């Protein structure tokens, strides 16, 4: 029978624990959900796919042949006075006495056919375009990596604020239990004439104040949780339980470049690739073409004028007003700006890391001091409880010390949360 009862108790405990875990959400869950729902990350992912499609288009433009259907139709109307008769001819091929365009210079014709063109020197152009497309793809992937890193920090900060509210709710519950215990004790002392009824009322007032504080913490928890859901793209307005998280300081490998500087390296490569692509227009261009179709000016015998032609087109830019030199000057200025931005970003990153380490040291020192104060308050309150039960100290003195202890504990909880926020900031910058 005992084994059966133990089995039932264990079974209900497991079911309850499973239900609790089902409704609990961790920091990892919120971070991954924010990454999945981020429209900016999806946009960058689409940009990488767009670069791949653009690379295929450029390959077709520089390496593959092109087949075009083309045609044109020209007619030259005149007013003829040949033979002493005035007549309008809409597409004359010859005349002697007439008004209109000089038929020796321009006469009507009709052309229709297809043109096949094959680039012969497009390999270098495609190579340069592929290089720039791959850099653009790397830029999009780096934007995804940076955006994910930023989301980790933002979500962590919102999550820690929720945890602070949760801890303060639990703390208010523990204070409520302590006050309830003291109210029962003072009521008994009041019944025996060892305490005043006003002492009971003071404790009841303190109990109501604590209940109001708990309600405020509960409301703050709901507000911060909704902000967290909004940031992560979670469509839910119900309060859920959050798992406790304790962040640790992450170290950056010595000698490795910060991932924040990757953006500037890619920007520099992109500028250099754009200059390389621009300079390709100064290289010779050679294309093979084949035309086929019909071309005639005499519509009566159009069926006898089908044919084809082939040839090679060549072009080479010799001088364009020194545009190349000015383009190189622009690139030099762009590279200088990128280097300046990089140096300033590295300076700011180093200052942020130093600031975080300094704040962590200050929080650790303050934490030791608050712990010492809390230990002293525990000792004083323990003695006050005994003296109050013996009627040797007033409830007002006990409440005054209790309030001071509660405020100190709240300061300590806030300090611990601020310390976690500083660790989150340090891990963000030490990347």
C-alpha positions, 0 to 999 in steps of 0.5 A, a space after each residue: 500500500 505504501 509503495 502504491 501511494 509513493 508511486 502515485 505521488 511520484 507520478 503526480 509530481 512528474 506530471 506536474 513538473 512536466 506541466 511546469 516545464 512545458 510553460 517555462 521558457 528559457 533565454 535560448 528559446 527567446 533568442 532563437 525565436 527572435 532570430 527566426 522572426 527577424 524581418 531584417 535577417 530574412 531580408 539579408 538572407 534574400 540578398 544572398 540569394 539575390 547575389 547568387 542569381 545576379 552572378 548567374 545573370 552576369 555569367 550569361 551576359 559575359 560568357 554566353 551568346 545572345 540571339 536577337 530578333 530584329 527588323 526595321 522598315 523605312 519608306 520615303 514618300 515623294 511628290 513626283 512631276 515626271 512626265 508632266 503629271 503630279 503624283 504622290 508616291 509613298 515609297 519611290 525607288 527612283 525619280 527625276 523631277 520630284 519633291 522629297 528626300 534625295 533618293 540617292 541618299 535615302 530610299 525605302 527598304 525593309 529588313 527582318 532577321 536574327 542576330 547571333 552575338 558571342 563575346 570573345 573576351 568576356 572571361 576577365 569581365 565575368 571574373 571581376 563581376 563574380 569577385 564583386 558578387 561574392 564580396 556582396 554575398 559575404 557582406 550580406 552574410 556578415 550583416 546577418 551575423 551582426 544582426 543576430 549578435 545584436 538580437 542576442 544582446 537586446 533579448 538578453 537585456 529584456 529577459 534580465 529585466 523580466 527576471 528582476 521582476 520575477 525575483 522581486 515578486 518572490 521576495 515580496 512573497 517571502 516578506 508577506 510570509 514573514 509579516 503574516 508570522 509576526 502578525 500572529 505573534 503580536 496578536 497573541 501578545 496583544 491578547 495577553 496584554 503584552 502588546 498594543 492593538 496599534 502594533 497589530 495595526 502597524 503590521 497590517 498596514 505594512 502587510 498591505 503596503 507589501 501587497 501593493 508592492 507585489 502588485 506593482 512588480 507583477 504589473 512590471 513583469 507583465 509589461 517587460 514580458 510583453 516587450 520581450 514578446 514584441 521584440 521576438 515576434 511572439 504573438 502571446 499576451 499570457 504570462 509565462 514562467 522564465 527559467 533562471 539564467 546566470 551569465 558568465 564573462 566570455 573571453 575573446 581569443 588572444 590575437 584574433 581580429 574582432 568580428 566587428 571589424 569584418 564589416 570594414 574589411 569587406 567594405 574595403 574589398 568591395 571598393 577595390 573590386 568596384 575599381 577593378 570592374 570599372 577599369 575593365 572598360 579600358 581593355 579591348 572588347 571583341 565580339 563575333 556576330 552573325 546576321 541572317 534574314 531579308 533585306 530589300 528595297 524592291 518589294 516586288 522581288 523581296 523573296 530573292 533577297 534572303 541572305 546572311 552576313 558575319 563579322 567581328 566587332 572590336 573596340 578599345 577605349 584609348 582616351 576618355 578625359 582622364 576618367 580613370 584617374 579621377 575614379 582612382 582618386 575617389 577610391 583612395 578617398 573611400 578607402 581612407 574613410 573606411 579606415 577612419 571608421 574602422 579606427 574609431 570603431 576599434 577605439 570605441 570598442 576598447 573603451 566599452 570593454 574597459 568601462 564594463 570591466 570597471 563597472 563589474 569591479 565596482 558591482 563586486 565591491 558593492 555586493 560585498 558591502 551589501 551582503 555584510 549589511 544584510 548579515 548585520 540586519 539578520 542578526 539585529 532582526 533575530 534579536 528583535 524578534 526574541 525581544 518583541 516576543 518578550 515585550 521588551 521592544 516595540 513593533 515600530 522599532 522592529 518595522 523600521 529595521 525590517 524596512 531598512 533590511 527590505 530596501 537593502 535586499 532590493 538594492 542587492 537584487 537590483 545590483 545583481 541584475 545590473 551586474 548581469 546587464 553589464 556582463 551582457 554588454 561586455 560579451 557583446 563588445 568582446 566579440 
